[in-house]
Amino acid sequence: MDLTNILNTIFQLLKEYTSNFFISNTKKYHFYADHYKNREVALLTQHGKESVLAPTLKESIGCIVTTVEGYDTDLLGTFSRDIPRAGTQIETARKKAHIGMELARLPLGIASEGAFGPDPFTGMFSWNVEILIWIDNENDLEIVAMSQGKTNLANVLTTNWKEAEAFAKKAGFPEHHLMVRPEGEDDPRIRKGICEWDDLHAAFVWGQEQSENGSVFIETDMRAHANPTRMNNIRLAAEELANKLSSLCPACGAPGYWVIERVAGLKCKRCGQPTRDTRADVYSCSKCAHQATIERTEAYADPGHCDYCNP
């Protein structure tokens, strides 16, 4: 055995020893597969998010999502821009969860918060990022899940009903609701939650009557109950959250043991050179400092993904 192999063997032994020492000396949390079964979880919402969160989490981890009332969540910010969001997306979700937990007097809480902008790849399409936060005060846990994808966020400024009608059809109306303002996007006069053609036409006429130049600003209503595309993205975030809550750390036993990084370099099946395909996932605990790199089961990458074989 040459010196390089000896050093590699020593390194692997030290790595294994360190990992085992860390695991054996880490505080253990007594979680199990159905730890949250039949536990009540506070959800503060006034936009119908329980319709996807409750069944998804009930089926996967057995918890009972309890809708909380008594607080106007629009005070934390609106997509119609009449009330700006004070903090970041995650800060707002965390605040919303804590308010719901306090009102319901429950140690468990969940909250959702969305954000919209251009897609991160080309900047040509509207994009929705949904964050779900799970807070467990009993075990001082905070677990965040996310889902993102293309959405139908759009608007039009027009004086013509036919143009307004064409925009509405393209936006998925009436399943996807619309909002109407006179004159422009910053006008404080607004009608929200429009979901019938007659109501849309009436709002368009109202907007023209209120407008000095006859222009009407129409945009998609991005509140969860008014936008099925966004609601589905919230459901996907709930599925990721359920998976995270079911994944326990091998060191401390806490839920939330999940992938934080993907390591590229899976070798090409034809030439053996490393590709951009993922060869391993780095898992990290949401509670303790434990991390582990786990190799993927795939042995080789498709040559079509290789920069050497398919430049």
FINU-138422 format. One record per residue (C-alpha): residue number from 1; residue in three letters; x negated, y negated, z. Coordinates in nm, 3 decimals, padded with zeros to 5 digits. Last residue first. Layout:
<recs>
(rec NUM ALA (X Y Z))
...
</recs>
This chain:
<recs>
(rec 311 PRO (02.019 -01.998 -02.587))
(rec 310 ASN (02.184 -01.653 -02.591))
(rec 309 CYS (01.911 -01.400 -02.519))
(rec 308 TYR (01.691 -01.644 -02.328))
(rec 307 ASP (01.960 -01.860 -02.166))
(rec 306 CYS (02.145 -01.546 -02.056))
(rec 305 HIS (02.523 -01.559 -02.010))
(rec 304 GLY (02.592 -01.363 -02.331))
(rec 303 PRO (02.340 -01.108 -02.209))
(rec 302 ASP (02.602 -01.007 -01.946))
(rec 301 ALA (02.443 -01.009 -01.602))
(rec 300 TYR (02.300 -00.707 -01.426))
(rec 299 ALA (02.339 -00.497 -01.112))
(rec 298 GLU (02.676 -00.630 -00.996))
(rec 297 THR (02.733 -00.546 -00.629))
(rec 296 ARG (02.649 -00.898 -00.513))
(rec 295 GLU (02.372 -00.944 -00.258))
(rec 294 ILE (02.463 -01.076 00.086))
(rec 293 THR (02.266 -01.364 00.237))
(rec 292 ALA (02.341 -01.404 00.607))
(rec 291 GLN (02.402 -01.697 00.838))
(rec 290 HIS (02.461 -01.728 01.213))
(rec 289 ALA (02.462 -02.079 01.359))
(rec 288 CYS (02.777 -02.036 01.568))
(rec 287 LYS (03.138 -02.145 01.516))
(rec 286 SER (03.214 -02.178 01.144))
(rec 285 CYS (02.988 -01.882 01.069))
(rec 284 SER (02.791 -01.880 00.745))
(rec 283 TYR (02.780 -01.651 00.444))
(rec 282 VAL (02.530 -01.698 00.160))
(rec 281 ASP (02.642 -01.515 -00.153))
(rec 280 ALA (02.413 -01.324 -00.390))
(rec 279 ARG (02.337 -01.260 -00.759))
(rec 278 THR (02.551 -01.538 -00.908))
(rec 277 ASP (02.515 -01.590 -01.283))
(rec 276 ARG (02.272 -01.858 -01.395))
(rec 275 THR (02.044 -01.597 -01.544))
(rec 274 PRO (01.720 -01.433 -01.429))
(rec 273 GLN (01.523 -01.252 -01.701))
(rec 272 GLY (01.566 -00.877 -01.738))
(rec 271 CYS (01.580 -00.885 -02.118))
(rec 270 ARG (01.902 -00.695 -02.199))
(rec 269 LYS (02.093 -00.660 -01.872))
(rec 268 CYS (02.006 -01.017 -01.772))
(rec 267 LYS (01.907 -01.051 -01.407))
(rec 266 LEU (02.137 -01.222 -01.156))
(rec 265 GLY (01.957 -01.545 -01.062))
(rec 264 ALA (02.209 -01.776 -00.895))
(rec 263 VAL (02.269 -01.792 -00.520))
(rec 262 ARG (02.617 -01.899 -00.415))
(rec 261 GLU (02.651 -02.115 -00.107))
(rec 260 ILE (02.893 -02.164 00.185))
(rec 259 VAL (03.064 -01.825 00.174))
(rec 258 TRP (03.270 -01.747 00.481))
(rec 257 TYR (03.279 -01.638 00.845))
(rec 256 GLY (03.584 -01.838 00.955))
(rec 255 PRO (03.696 -01.623 01.244))
(rec 254 ALA (03.481 -01.588 01.557))
(rec 253 GLY (03.316 -01.255 01.640))
(rec 252 CYS (02.990 -01.403 01.763))
(rec 251 ALA (02.726 -01.235 01.547))
(rec 250 PRO (02.925 -01.034 01.293))
(rec 249 CYS (03.145 -01.339 01.225))
(rec 248 LEU (03.505 -01.248 01.156))
(rec 247 SER (03.683 -01.287 00.819))
(rec 246 SER (04.061 -01.282 00.867))
(rec 245 LEU (04.081 -01.656 00.935))
(rec 244 LYS (03.879 -01.719 00.621))
(rec 243 ASN (04.110 -01.505 00.409))
(rec 242 ALA (04.416 -01.683 00.549))
(rec 241 LEU (04.258 -02.020 00.473))
(rec 240 GLU (04.189 -01.912 00.114))
(rec 239 GLU (04.553 -01.810 00.073))
(rec 238 ALA (04.667 -02.138 00.226))
(rec 237 ALA (04.454 -02.330 -00.024))
(rec 236 LEU (04.629 -02.139 -00.304))
(rec 235 ARG (04.968 -02.238 -00.158))
(rec 234 ILE (04.860 -02.602 -00.146))
(rec 233 ASN (04.767 -02.576 -00.515))
(rec 232 ASN (05.114 -02.438 -00.584))
(rec 231 MET (05.267 -02.740 -00.411))
(rec 230 ARG (05.058 -02.970 -00.631))
(rec 229 THR (05.197 -02.818 -00.948))
(rec 228 PRO (05.549 -02.811 -00.801))
(rec 227 ASN (05.546 -03.192 -00.748))
(rec 226 ALA (05.826 -03.363 -00.557))
(rec 225 HIS (05.804 -03.155 -00.237))
(rec 224 ALA (05.428 -03.212 -00.228))
(rec 223 ARG (05.429 -03.587 -00.285))
(rec 222 MET (05.266 -03.668 -00.618))
(rec 221 ASP (05.552 -03.864 -00.774))
(rec 220 THR (05.441 -03.906 -01.135))
(rec 219 GLU (05.433 -04.258 -01.267))
(rec 218 ILE (05.656 -04.511 -01.444))
(rec 217 PHE (05.574 -04.883 -01.469))
(rec 216 VAL (05.849 -05.086 -01.635))
(rec 215 SER (05.790 -05.394 -01.852))
(rec 214 GLY (06.072 -05.637 -01.927))
(rec 213 ASN (05.847 -05.943 -01.904))
(rec 212 GLU (05.987 -06.094 -01.583))
(rec 211 SER (06.067 -05.752 -01.440))
(rec 210 GLN (06.357 -05.694 -01.203))
(rec 209 GLU (06.611 -05.630 -01.482))
(rec 208 GLN (06.360 -05.407 -01.661))
(rec 207 GLY (06.300 -05.204 -01.346))
(rec 206 TRP (06.673 -05.163 -01.282))
(rec 205 VAL (06.724 -05.038 -01.640))
(rec 204 PHE (06.439 -04.787 -01.588))
(rec 203 ALA (06.583 -04.685 -01.250))
(rec 202 ALA (06.922 -04.618 -01.412))
(rec 201 HIS (06.755 -04.414 -01.686))
(rec 200 LEU (06.564 -04.212 -01.427))
(rec 199 ASP (06.877 -04.159 -01.221))
(rec 198 ASP (07.066 -04.031 -01.524))
(rec 197 TRP (06.778 -03.799 -01.609))
(rec 196 GLU (06.767 -03.654 -01.258))
(rec 195 CYS (06.465 -03.605 -01.029))
(rec 194 ILE (06.366 -03.954 -00.912))
(rec 193 GLY (06.183 -03.916 -00.581))
(rec 192 LYS (06.072 -04.277 -00.552))
(rec 191 ARG (06.206 -04.618 -00.647))
(rec 190 ILE (05.964 -04.906 -00.602))
(rec 189 ARG (05.940 -05.277 -00.538))
(rec 188 PRO (05.589 -05.345 -00.405))
(rec 187 ASP (05.452 -05.415 -00.756))
(rec 186 ASP (05.096 -05.284 -00.775))
(rec 185 GLU (05.144 -05.042 -01.066))
(rec 184 GLY (05.311 -05.296 -01.293))
(rec 183 GLU (05.613 -05.498 -01.410))
(rec 182 PRO (05.901 -05.320 -01.233))
(rec 181 ARG (05.833 -04.997 -01.045))
(rec 180 VAL (05.949 -04.640 -01.107))
(rec 179 MET (05.856 -04.309 -00.944))
(rec 178 LEU (05.888 -03.961 -01.097))
(rec 177 HIS (05.972 -03.608 -00.986))
(rec 176 HIS (05.823 -03.291 -01.133))
(rec 175 GLU (06.102 -03.042 -01.201))
(rec 174 PRO (06.279 -03.329 -01.388))
(rec 173 PHE (06.033 -03.399 -01.547))
(rec 172 GLY (05.727 -03.200 -01.650))
(rec 171 ALA (05.498 -03.499 -01.711))
(rec 170 LYS (05.529 -03.458 -02.091))
(rec 169 LYS (05.908 -03.480 -02.064))
(rec 168 ALA (05.885 -03.796 -01.854))
(rec 167 PHE (05.641 -03.960 -02.095))
(rec 166 ALA (05.874 -03.895 -02.389))
(rec 165 GLU (06.167 -04.050 -02.199))
(rec 164 ALA (05.963 -04.358 -02.109))
(rec 163 GLU (05.863 -04.399 -02.473))
(rec 162 LYS (06.228 -04.368 -02.575))
(rec 161 TRP (06.324 -04.618 -02.305))
(rec 160 ASN (06.089 -04.888 -02.440))
(rec 159 THR (05.940 -05.168 -02.232))
(rec 158 THR (05.646 -04.957 -02.123))
(rec 157 LEU (05.373 -04.903 -01.867))
(rec 156 VAL (05.289 -04.533 -01.838))
(rec 155 ASN (05.159 -04.308 -01.563))
(rec 154 ALA (04.988 -03.975 -01.503))
(rec 153 LEU (04.899 -03.716 -01.238))
(rec 152 ASN (04.985 -03.381 -01.399))
(rec 151 THR (04.728 -03.163 -01.224))
(rec 150 LYS (04.409 -02.971 -01.300))
(rec 149 GLY (04.257 -02.781 -01.013))
(rec 148 GLN (04.143 -02.768 -00.654))
(rec 147 SER (04.188 -02.548 -00.351))
(rec 146 MET (04.034 -02.597 -00.010))
(rec 145 ALA (04.010 -02.433 00.329))
(rec 144 VAL (03.889 -02.580 00.658))
(rec 143 ILE (03.844 -02.404 00.990))
(rec 142 GLU (03.821 -02.585 01.323))
(rec 141 LEU (03.769 -02.379 01.636))
(rec 140 ASP (03.743 -02.485 02.000))
(rec 139 ASN (03.870 -02.144 02.117))
(rec 138 GLU (04.193 -02.250 02.284))
(rec 137 ASN (04.210 -02.568 02.075))
(rec 136 ASP (04.251 -02.375 01.750))
(rec 135 ILE (04.267 -02.618 01.458))
(rec 134 TRP (04.331 -02.507 01.099))
(rec 133 ILE (04.269 -02.762 00.823))
(rec 132 LEU (04.400 -02.737 00.469))
(rec 131 ILE (04.247 -02.949 00.195))
(rec 130 GLU (04.393 -02.994 -00.152))
(rec 129 VAL (04.192 -03.141 -00.439))
(rec 128 ASN (04.392 -03.244 -00.747))
(rec 127 TRP (04.242 -03.341 -01.082))
(rec 126 SER (04.364 -03.551 -01.374))
(rec 125 PHE (04.180 -03.473 -01.696))
(rec 124 MET (03.905 -03.642 -01.899))
(rec 123 GLY (03.635 -03.678 -01.635))
(rec 122 THR (03.447 -03.397 -01.805))
(rec 121 PHE (03.349 -03.164 -01.521))
(rec 120 PRO (03.457 -03.328 -01.194))
(rec 119 ASP (03.820 -03.382 -01.309))
(rec 118 PRO (03.941 -03.739 -01.264))
(rec 117 GLY (04.117 -03.834 -00.940))
(rec 116 PHE (04.363 -03.710 -00.682))
(rec 115 ALA (04.353 -03.627 -00.312))
(rec 114 GLY (04.566 -03.404 -00.093))
(rec 113 GLU (04.601 -03.349 00.281))
(rec 112 SER (04.736 -03.043 00.460))
(rec 111 ALA (04.771 -02.977 00.830))
(rec 110 ILE (04.760 -02.682 01.067))
(rec 109 GLY (04.784 -02.661 01.444))
(rec 108 LEU (04.729 -02.421 01.731))
(rec 107 PRO (04.724 -02.517 02.100))
(rec 106 LEU (05.096 -02.608 02.094))
(rec 105 ARG (05.272 -02.893 02.269))
(rec 104 ALA (05.492 -02.952 01.962))
(rec 103 LEU (05.432 -03.327 01.958))
(rec 102 GLU (05.068 -03.289 02.060))
(rec 101 MET (05.002 -03.014 01.805))
(rec 100 GLY (05.163 -03.217 01.528))
(rec 99 ILE (04.956 -03.525 01.614))
(rec 98 HIS (04.640 -03.313 01.621))
(rec 97 ALA (04.711 -03.166 01.277))
(rec 96 LYS (04.779 -03.508 01.123))
(rec 95 LYS (04.456 -03.647 01.268))
(rec 94 ARG (04.258 -03.356 01.123))
(rec 93 ALA (04.420 -03.395 00.781))
(rec 92 THR (04.346 -03.768 00.784))
(rec 91 GLU (03.983 -03.711 00.878))
(rec 90 ILE (03.949 -03.445 00.604))
(rec 89 GLN (04.079 -03.681 00.334))
(rec 88 THR (03.876 -03.975 00.454))
(rec 87 GLY (04.017 -04.249 00.672))
(rec 86 ALA (04.278 -04.528 00.659))
(rec 85 ARG (04.494 -04.401 00.373))
(rec 84 PRO (04.660 -04.700 00.206))
(rec 83 ILE (05.034 -04.766 00.264))
(rec 82 ASP (05.219 -04.898 -00.045))
(rec 81 ARG (04.975 -04.697 -00.260))
(rec 80 SER (05.239 -04.461 -00.402))
(rec 79 PHE (05.016 -04.173 -00.290))
(rec 78 THR (05.095 -04.271 00.068))
(rec 77 GLY (04.882 -04.311 00.380))
(rec 76 LEU (04.878 -04.211 00.749))
(rec 75 LEU (05.204 -04.398 00.813))
(rec 74 ASP (05.358 -04.174 00.544))
(rec 73 THR (05.335 -03.896 00.805))
(rec 72 ASP (05.638 -04.042 00.983))
(rec 71 TYR (05.637 -03.873 01.324))
(rec 70 GLY (05.917 -03.699 01.513))
(rec 69 GLU (05.926 -03.367 01.334))
(rec 68 VAL (05.720 -03.050 01.361))
(rec 67 THR (05.763 -02.745 01.141))
(rec 66 THR (05.662 -02.426 01.320))
(rec 65 VAL (05.443 -02.186 01.120))
(rec 64 ILE (05.467 -01.840 01.278))
(rec 63 CYS (05.147 -01.638 01.253))
(rec 62 GLY (05.128 -01.289 01.100))
(rec 61 ILE (04.782 -01.317 00.939))
(rec 60 SER (04.857 -01.250 00.570))
(rec 59 GLU (05.236 -01.233 00.538))
(rec 58 LYS (05.307 -01.505 00.792))
(rec 57 LEU (05.032 -01.726 00.647))
(rec 56 THR (05.176 -01.719 00.295))
(rec 55 PRO (05.539 -01.733 00.408))
(rec 54 ALA (05.489 -02.042 00.630))
(rec 53 LEU (05.248 -02.236 00.408))
(rec 52 VAL (05.456 -02.229 00.088))
(rec 51 SER (05.795 -02.363 00.204))
(rec 50 GLU (05.630 -02.521 00.509))
(rec 49 LYS (05.495 -02.790 00.276))
(rec 48 GLY (05.842 -02.944 00.253))
(rec 47 HIS (05.746 -03.311 00.239))
(rec 46 GLN (05.810 -03.426 00.595))
(rec 45 THR (05.514 -03.249 00.747))
(rec 44 LEU (05.357 -03.183 01.087))
(rec 43 LEU (05.278 -02.812 01.109))
(rec 42 ALA (05.231 -02.661 01.456))
(rec 41 VAL (05.126 -02.296 01.472))
(rec 40 GLU (05.318 -02.043 01.679))
(rec 39 ARG (05.145 -01.710 01.743))
(rec 38 ASN (05.330 -01.398 01.625))
(rec 37 LYS (05.005 -01.247 01.495))
(rec 36 TYR (04.713 -01.484 01.544))
(rec 35 HIS (04.466 -01.220 01.665))
(rec 34 ASP (04.578 -00.967 01.404))
(rec 33 ALA (04.232 -00.850 01.291))
(rec 32 TYR (04.063 -00.901 01.627))
(rec 31 PHE (03.904 -01.187 01.813))
(rec 30 HIS (03.728 -01.161 02.145))
(rec 29 TYR (03.465 -01.427 02.093))
(rec 28 LYS (03.109 -01.326 02.176))
(rec 27 LYS (02.836 -01.570 02.281))
(rec 26 THR (02.520 -01.495 02.088))
(rec 25 ASN (02.234 -01.303 02.244))
(rec 24 SER (02.286 -00.968 02.069))
(rec 23 ILE (02.346 -01.136 01.733))
(rec 22 PHE (02.035 -01.351 01.758))
(rec 21 PHE (01.817 -01.059 01.863))
(rec 20 ASN (01.951 -00.850 01.574))
(rec 19 SER (01.879 -01.129 01.325))
(rec 18 THR (01.530 -01.189 01.465))
(rec 17 TYR (01.450 -00.816 01.452))
(rec 16 GLU (01.574 -00.785 01.094))
(rec 15 LYS (01.373 -01.088 00.983))
(rec 14 LEU (01.064 -00.962 01.164))
(rec 13 LEU (01.099 -00.623 00.996))
(rec 12 GLN (01.152 -00.786 00.654))
(rec 11 PHE (00.843 -01.005 00.700))
(rec 10 ILE (00.629 -00.711 00.808))
(rec 9 THR (00.736 -00.517 00.499))
(rec 8 ASN (00.665 -00.815 00.272))
(rec 7 LEU (00.320 -00.857 00.431))
(rec 6 ILE (00.238 -00.489 00.377))
(rec 5 ASN (00.362 -00.505 00.016))
(rec 4 THR (00.142 -00.806 -00.056))
(rec 3 LEU (-00.161 -00.646 00.112))
(rec 2 ASP (-00.151 -00.336 -00.105))
(rec 1 MET (00.000 00.000 00.000))
</recs>
